[in-house]
Every structure is written in C-alpha cells, then in structure tokens.
Amino acid sequence: MQLPMNITLPSLPARPDDSHKGSFGSVLIVAGSRGMSGAAALAGRGALRGGAGLVTVAVPIGVQPIVAAIEPSYLTAGLTEDDDGRFGRLAATEILNLSKNVTAVAIGPGWGKSGDLMDLAQIIYTHVDKPLIVDADALNALAASSGGIPSPAVRAPRILTPHPGEFARLTGTDTQTIQNDRQTLAAEFALKHKVVVVLKGQGTVITDGTKAAINTTGNSGMATGGTGDVLTGLIAALLAQEMAPFDAAHLAVHLHGLAGDLAAAEVGKPGMIASDLPCYLGRAWRHVGSG
C-alpha cells in the first residue's frame, strides 16, 4: 500500500503571554500496578514535558503513595485494585468519571494482565468520549479479548502505540510478518479500525490509513524498559493541546527520539535509562522551535 508521506513536521503555536494552566489541556493517565509503579510515573512525566497544563496519574490505590512521591508536578488518583495490586473491576466507573474532566486520556503502561483488565480495556475503549491513547498492556488486553478491537460508542479519536510484538497479537500474526511490511500492515489496520497507529521500532511508522510518516530520530540507547511509557504521556499532552491525532503522534514520536539522541550524545547509549528522556525533552522542544 503506497500512501502519501507526511514529511513536514507539525508544530504547536506559540504560547500567548497571558496563558494559564487551563490553556494547555489536561491529561488523565491510567497506568501502573504493584511492581510497575514506574511505568505510571514515566508516562506522567512524559505528559508534563509535553506541555499539558494539568496531568493526573490514576493508579491502583496501593501504589498511589509511591507514584505520588516520584514527581510533585502531577496529581494522582488512587483507584479500586484487586488482590494482586492491579486495577479491579470497579475501576471502570471511576475512570469513566475521571475522564469527564480532562482533555485527553492514555491507558495501558504497567497494567499487568488479568481477566478484569480485558474487560476494563474494552469498556474504556468503547465509552471514553475523549481522545484516547492505548498502549502496552491495554493493547494486550484488547488483543486477548474475544471481541478484539471494539467499535467505540463515541466519536473521539483513538491512537494505538504498539511495538511489533503487540501489533502481531492485535493482528493475529507474528512479529516477523509485521517487520517485513510495517507500513502496509499498519496502514491497513488503521484504515480498518479508524485509528492512528504508531508502530514502534527503527523508523517508527505513524499512519491513519490515508497518509504516513516514518520517524528518523532515536537510537538503540532507547531500547530499555519505560521509554514507550514516556512516549504515551507525550502524545497525550499534545492531544490535550488540541493537535490533530496524526499530527500529535507524528510530533511526539519525533520529539521522543530527538530527546533520546540528545541524551545519547551526553551519557552514551549503553548508559541511557527511560527517565533520561523527560529530562531532555525540554532541549528537544528548543531544537524544533515549537510552542
């Protein structure tokens, strides 16, 4: 499938001098579980460095003190959890209520796996009436559900951010098949499900099924746990600032990789960790001259 290639990098408008935090949207990140509280914090930091005016990180209540202690700049919300420290069945109602008061929602980092989470992912995907980013274990939950990717009951956009293994599970194929034809398979899936797909990897593919962009930033130092969580928060922040879904994903992927390149230049690829990326996103913003 040959698609028009989007080469021009999108940008945010300059911030007016009389802005306030309400001017730049609000993000809800639904992430984390016992043993994976860092995923929630990294996504929260990604959203903060992406310029969102207000960020709330919703986590299972048992890990709320940990996530709150990592970063003072976001809010936290403790939700119903199961006996294993993952989101419980009743968390769905709590999340739907929280989503009413924000501009964009992201789900999945650090969720873990359970039957309740499969139900939770289906409910959120179907009913959250806000731009929604679906990542990590939320993608796996949808892939494992008997219904697969549901048809939303609302018209708000969806962005899916799989790595090749997650995308293989979503499409019922294998990783090698995905890697052999990344752009075509991502575009076909995006068109079928009316979503934006961010297929991660070297030369990350961003597509809505009618156009595509191939990312040129980033490096192998970013091949470490948690970097994708930062990207999830970053995309959410740009959506919250009312960028179009394809443009938000395109710019976020570029900035994320550029932050990784700036980090690698200073600390070296082998020594990079995911929490380096939010620290370098400010410099990445200066490089692109946006906002």
C-alpha positions as CSV (number, residue, x, y, z in Angstrom):
1,M,0.0,0.0,0.0
2,Q,1.5,3.3,-1.1
3,L,0.5,6.3,1.0
4,P,1.3,10.0,0.8
5,M,4.3,10.6,3.0
6,N,3.9,13.4,5.5
7,I,7.4,14.9,5.6
8,T,6.6,18.3,7.2
9,L,6.9,18.2,11.0
10,P,3.8,19.5,12.7
11,S,4.2,22.3,15.3
12,L,2.4,23.8,18.2
13,P,1.5,27.5,18.1
14,A,3.5,29.9,20.2
15,R,2.1,30.2,23.8
16,P,0.4,33.6,24.5
17,D,1.9,35.6,27.3
18,D,-1.4,35.6,29.2
19,S,-1.7,31.8,29.3
20,H,-2.7,29.8,32.3
21,K,-2.6,26.0,33.0
22,G,-6.1,25.7,31.7
23,S,-4.9,27.0,28.3
24,F,-3.0,23.8,27.6
25,G,-5.4,21.0,28.4
26,S,-5.5,18.3,30.9
27,V,-4.4,14.6,30.7
28,L,-5.5,11.5,32.6
29,I,-3.1,8.6,32.5
30,V,-4.4,5.3,33.7
31,A,-1.4,3.2,34.4
32,G,0.7,1.1,36.9
33,S,0.2,-1.8,39.2
34,R,2.1,-3.4,42.1
35,G,5.7,-3.7,40.9
36,M,5.2,-1.4,37.9
37,S,4.6,1.9,39.5
38,G,7.5,3.4,37.5
39,A,5.5,3.0,34.2
40,A,2.8,5.3,35.6
41,A,5.4,7.9,36.7
42,L,7.3,7.8,33.4
43,A,4.0,8.4,31.4
44,G,3.1,11.2,33.8
45,R,6.5,12.9,33.3
46,G,6.2,12.5,29.5
47,A,2.9,14.3,29.7
48,L,4.3,17.1,31.8
49,R,7.3,17.6,29.5
50,G,4.9,17.5,26.6
51,G,3.3,20.8,27.8
52,A,0.0,19.7,29.2
53,G,-1.4,22.2,31.7
54,L,-2.5,19.6,34.2
55,V,-1.7,15.9,34.5
56,T,-3.4,13.3,36.7
57,V,-2.0,9.8,37.0
58,A,-4.6,7.3,38.1
59,V,-3.2,4.2,39.6
60,P,-4.3,1.2,41.8
61,I,-4.7,2.7,45.3
62,G,-1.9,0.6,46.8
63,V,0.8,2.2,44.6
64,Q,-0.5,5.7,44.8
65,P,1.9,6.8,47.6
66,I,4.9,5.5,45.5
67,V,3.8,7.3,42.3
68,A,3.0,10.5,44.1
69,A,6.4,10.5,45.7
70,I,8.3,10.2,42.4
71,E,7.1,13.5,40.9
72,P,5.5,16.5,42.6
73,S,4.2,18.2,39.4
74,Y,1.4,15.8,38.6
75,L,-1.7,14.9,40.5
76,T,-2.5,11.3,41.5
77,A,-5.8,9.4,42.0
78,G,-6.0,6.0,43.7
79,L,-8.5,3.6,42.2
80,T,-10.0,0.3,43.1
81,E,-7.5,-2.6,43.0
82,D,-7.6,-6.4,43.0
83,D,-5.8,-8.7,45.4
84,D,-2.7,-8.6,43.2
85,G,-2.4,-4.8,43.1
86,R,-3.8,-4.3,39.6
87,F,-6.9,-2.3,38.6
88,G,-10.0,-4.0,39.8
89,R,-13.4,-4.4,38.0
90,L,-14.9,-1.4,39.8
91,A,-12.2,0.9,38.4
92,A,-14.1,1.2,35.2
93,T,-16.7,3.5,36.7
94,E,-14.0,5.6,38.4
95,I,-12.0,6.0,35.2
96,L,-15.1,7.0,33.2
97,N,-15.9,9.6,35.8
98,L,-12.4,11.0,35.9
99,S,-12.3,11.2,32.1
100,K,-15.2,13.6,32.0
101,N,-13.0,16.3,33.5
102,V,-9.9,16.1,31.2
103,T,-9.0,16.8,27.6
104,A,-7.1,13.5,26.7
105,V,-6.7,10.0,28.2
106,A,-4.0,7.4,28.0
107,I,-4.2,3.8,29.2
108,G,-2.0,0.8,29.5
109,P,1.5,1.3,30.8
110,G,2.3,-1.1,33.6
111,W,-1.2,-2.6,33.9
112,G,-0.2,-6.2,34.0
113,K,-2.5,-9.0,32.9
114,S,-5.9,-10.2,34.2
115,G,-9.4,-11.0,33.1
116,D,-10.7,-7.9,34.7
117,L,-8.2,-5.8,32.7
118,M,-9.5,-7.3,29.4
119,D,-13.0,-6.1,30.4
120,L,-11.6,-2.7,31.6
121,A,-9.8,-2.1,28.3
122,Q,-12.9,-2.8,26.3
123,I,-15.1,-0.5,28.5
124,I,-12.6,2.4,28.3
125,Y,-12.0,2.0,24.5
126,T,-15.7,1.9,23.9
127,H,-17.0,4.6,26.2
128,V,-14.4,7.2,27.0
129,D,-15.5,10.3,25.0
130,K,-12.1,11.9,24.8
131,P,-9.1,11.4,22.6
132,L,-7.5,8.1,23.8
133,I,-4.0,6.7,23.6
134,V,-3.9,2.9,24.0
135,D,-0.5,1.4,24.9
136,A,1.3,-1.6,26.3
137,D,-0.9,-3.9,28.5
138,A,-4.1,-2.2,27.4
139,L,-3.2,-3.3,23.8
140,N,-2.5,-6.8,25.0
141,A,-5.8,-6.8,26.9
142,L,-7.7,-5.8,23.7
143,A,-5.8,-8.4,21.7
144,A,-6.7,-11.2,24.2
145,S,-10.4,-10.2,24.4
146,S,-12.8,-12.3,22.5
147,G,-14.2,-9.2,20.8
148,G,-10.8,-7.8,19.8
149,I,-10.8,-4.1,18.9
150,P,-14.3,-2.8,19.7
151,S,-16.2,-0.2,17.8
152,P,-16.4,2.9,20.1
153,A,-19.8,4.1,21.1
154,V,-18.3,7.7,20.8
155,R,-16.6,9.6,18.0
156,A,-13.5,10.7,19.9
157,P,-10.2,9.6,18.2
158,R,-8.0,6.6,19.2
159,I,-4.3,6.3,18.9
160,L,-2.7,2.8,19.3
161,T,1.0,2.6,20.0
162,P,2.2,-1.0,19.7
163,H,5.7,-2.4,19.3
164,P,5.9,-5.2,16.7
165,G,5.1,-7.9,19.2
166,E,2.0,-6.2,20.4
167,F,0.9,-5.4,16.9
168,A,1.4,-9.1,15.9
169,R,-1.0,-10.0,18.8
170,L,-3.5,-7.4,17.6
171,T,-3.5,-8.7,14.1
172,G,-3.2,-12.4,14.8
173,T,0.1,-12.8,13.0
174,D,3.8,-13.0,14.0
175,T,6.5,-10.4,14.6
176,Q,8.5,-11.3,11.5
177,T,5.5,-10.8,9.3
178,I,5.0,-7.4,10.8
179,Q,8.6,-6.4,10.4
180,N,8.6,-7.5,6.7
181,D,5.8,-5.0,5.8
182,R,5.5,-2.5,8.6
183,Q,4.0,0.4,6.7
184,T,1.4,-1.5,4.7
185,L,0.1,-3.6,7.7
186,A,0.0,-0.5,10.0
187,A,-1.9,1.5,7.3
188,E,-4.4,-1.3,6.6
189,F,-5.1,-1.8,10.4
190,A,-5.5,2.0,10.9
191,L,-7.9,2.3,8.0
192,K,-10.0,-0.7,9.1
193,H,-10.4,0.4,12.7
194,K,-10.4,4.2,12.0
195,V,-7.4,4.8,14.3
196,V,-4.0,6.3,14.2
197,V,-1.3,3.6,14.5
198,V,2.2,4.3,15.9
199,L,4.1,1.2,15.1
200,K,7.3,1.5,17.1
201,G,10.8,0.4,16.2
202,Q,13.6,1.6,14.0
203,G,11.8,4.0,11.6
204,T,8.6,4.2,13.7
205,V,5.6,4.3,11.4
206,I,2.8,6.8,12.1
207,T,-0.3,6.4,9.9
208,D,-4.1,6.9,9.9
209,G,-4.5,4.7,6.9
210,T,-4.6,7.6,4.4
211,K,-1.1,9.1,5.0
212,A,2.0,8.1,6.8
213,A,5.2,9.4,8.3
214,I,8.4,7.5,9.1
215,N,10.4,8.8,12.0
216,T,14.1,9.4,11.6
217,T,15.1,10.3,15.2
218,G,16.0,8.0,18.0
219,N,18.7,5.4,18.7
220,S,19.4,2.0,20.2
221,G,20.0,3.5,23.7
222,M,16.3,3.9,23.9
223,A,15.9,0.1,23.8
224,T,15.2,-0.1,27.5
225,G,12.2,-0.5,29.7
226,G,10.0,2.5,30.1
227,T,10.8,4.6,27.1
228,G,7.5,3.8,25.5
229,D,5.7,5.0,28.6
230,V,7.2,8.4,28.2
231,L,6.0,8.5,24.6
232,T,2.5,7.6,25.7
233,G,2.4,10.6,28.0
234,L,3.9,12.9,25.4
235,I,1.3,12.0,22.8
236,A,-1.4,12.6,25.4
237,A,-0.1,16.0,26.2
238,L,-0.1,17.1,22.5
239,L,-3.7,15.8,22.1
240,A,-4.7,17.7,25.2
241,Q,-3.4,20.8,23.5
242,E,-5.8,20.1,20.6
243,M,-3.4,18.9,18.0
244,A,-5.0,16.6,15.4
245,P,-4.4,13.0,16.3
246,F,-2.0,12.2,13.4
247,D,0.0,15.4,13.9
248,A,0.2,14.8,17.7
249,A,1.6,11.3,17.2
250,H,4.0,12.5,14.5
251,L,5.4,15.4,16.5
252,A,5.5,13.3,19.7
253,V,7.5,10.5,18.1
254,H,10.0,12.9,16.6
255,L,10.5,14.8,19.9
256,H,10.8,11.5,21.8
257,G,13.5,10.2,19.5
258,L,15.3,13.6,19.5
259,A,15.3,13.6,23.3
260,G,16.9,10.2,23.1
261,D,19.5,11.4,20.6
262,L,20.4,14.4,22.9
263,A,20.7,12.0,25.8
264,A,22.9,9.6,23.9
265,A,25.2,12.4,22.9
266,E,25.9,13.2,26.6
267,V,25.6,10.0,28.5
268,G,26.2,7.4,25.8
269,K,23.7,4.8,24.5
270,P,24.6,1.9,26.9
271,G,24.0,4.1,30.0
272,M,20.7,5.5,29.0
273,I,17.5,4.9,31.0
274,A,13.9,5.8,30.4
275,S,13.9,8.6,33.0
276,D,16.6,10.4,31.0
277,L,14.1,11.2,28.2
278,P,11.8,13.6,30.1
279,C,15.0,15.4,31.2
280,Y,16.0,16.0,27.6
281,L,12.5,16.8,26.2
282,G,13.0,20.5,27.1
283,R,16.0,20.7,24.9
284,A,14.2,18.7,22.1
285,W,11.5,21.4,22.2
286,R,14.1,24.1,21.7
287,H,15.5,22.2,18.7
288,V,12.2,22.0,16.9
289,G,11.3,25.6,17.8
290,S,7.7,24.8,18.6
291,G,5.4,26.2,21.3
